[in-house]
Amino acid sequence: MISALSPVPTELSLPFWSAAKEHRLTVQTCTQCRKLHFPPVPSCTRCTSEALHWQDVSGQGRVITWTVTHQSYHPDLATPYAVVLIELVEQPNLLMYGNYRGALETLTVGTPVRAVYEDRPDDWTLIQWMP
């Protein structure tokens, strides 16, 4: 059963969600100029090449910013919770977001984090971030 929290993969994003189910974090890389991309794009934003492929990354990064939500928008989301913007270590400005699974009082700009994977009952995997 698909819940309101389930992603709706597109042809472009399906490799990302498939890798997540295998507990791998992957982003697109341009075979011409080597720029990494997330979210996925149909052509490189640096050189316009369409020669993109998926590459696993370390799942390591640091917190750039965050917001804390105190209102419950869905029964599966206990409040308060933080949504963080992460810069991955592989490339400056390679940004990804997700829920923060550490104590909120430990959250600061620059907090080192790693990706963790939550397998959902509706057959998809959520990528979250732990200090």
C-alpha positions in Angstrom: 0.0 0.0 0.0 1.3 3.4 -0.9 1.1 6.0 1.9 1.1 9.8 1.7 4.8 9.7 2.6 5.7 7.3 -0.3 7.9 8.8 -3.0 6.6 8.7 -6.6 9.7 7.7 -8.6 10.0 9.1 -12.1 12.1 7.5 -14.9 14.8 10.0 -13.9 14.7 9.3 -10.1 14.1 5.5 -10.1 17.8 4.6 -10.0 18.1 6.7 -6.8 15.2 4.9 -5.1 16.3 1.5 -6.3 19.8 2.1 -4.8 18.2 3.3 -1.5 16.3 0.0 -1.2 19.8 -1.7 -1.3 21.0 0.7 1.4 23.3 2.6 -1.1 23.4 6.3 -1.7 23.9 7.2 -5.3 24.0 10.4 -7.4 24.4 11.2 -11.0 27.8 11.9 -12.4 28.7 13.5 -15.8 31.1 11.3 -17.8 32.4 14.4 -19.6 33.2 16.9 -16.9 32.8 14.6 -13.7 30.3 16.9 -12.0 28.1 15.1 -9.5 24.3 15.9 -9.5 21.5 15.6 -7.0 18.6 15.8 -7.6 18.9 14.0 -10.9 18.9 16.0 -14.1 18.5 15.1 -17.8 21.7 16.8 -18.8 24.8 18.2 -16.9 24.3 21.6 -15.5 28.0 22.4 -16.1 28.7 21.2 -19.6 25.2 20.2 -20.9 26.3 16.7 -21.7 23.6 14.0 -21.5 26.2 11.4 -20.7 25.2 10.9 -17.1 25.5 7.7 -15.0 24.8 6.8 -11.4 27.6 6.5 -9.0 27.6 5.4 -5.3 28.8 8.0 -2.8 30.0 7.6 0.8 26.8 8.9 2.5 29.0 11.2 4.6 28.3 14.9 4.8 27.8 17.9 7.0 24.7 19.9 8.0 24.3 23.2 6.1 21.0 24.3 7.6 17.8 22.8 9.0 14.3 23.4 10.2 12.5 21.9 13.1 8.8 21.0 12.7 6.5 21.0 15.8 3.2 20.4 13.9 2.2 16.9 13.0 1.5 16.7 9.3 1.2 12.9 9.2 0.6 10.3 11.9 3.9 8.6 11.0 5.9 11.7 11.8 6.4 12.2 15.6 7.1 15.8 16.5 9.3 17.7 16.9 11.6 16.5 14.0 14.3 18.3 12.0 14.7 18.3 8.2 18.3 18.9 7.4 20.1 20.1 4.3 23.4 18.2 3.9 26.4 18.9 1.8 28.0 15.6 0.8 31.7 15.3 1.2 32.3 14.2 -2.5 31.8 17.7 -3.9 31.1 21.3 -2.7 27.4 22.2 -3.1 26.3 18.6 -3.7 23.3 18.9 -1.5 20.8 16.4 -0.2 18.1 16.7 2.4 16.3 14.4 4.8 15.2 13.9 8.4 17.8 14.2 11.2 17.8 11.2 13.5 20.1 12.6 16.2 19.1 14.6 19.3 17.9 18.0 18.2 20.2 19.7 20.8 23.2 18.3 19.0 22.2 19.9 15.7 24.6 22.7 14.5 25.9 24.1 11.2 28.8 21.8 10.3 27.6 18.8 12.3 29.1 15.7 10.5 26.4 13.2 9.5 26.1 9.9 7.7 23.2 8.4 5.8 21.1 5.8 7.4 18.3 3.8 5.8 14.8 3.2 7.0 13.0 0.4 5.2 9.3 1.3 5.0 6.4 -1.2 5.0 5.2 0.0 1.6 8.4 -1.3 -0.1 10.6 1.7 -0.3 13.5 3.0 1.7 13.9 6.4 3.3 17.3 8.0 3.6 17.8 9.8 6.9 20.8 11.4 8.6 22.6 10.6 11.9 25.4 12.4 13.6 
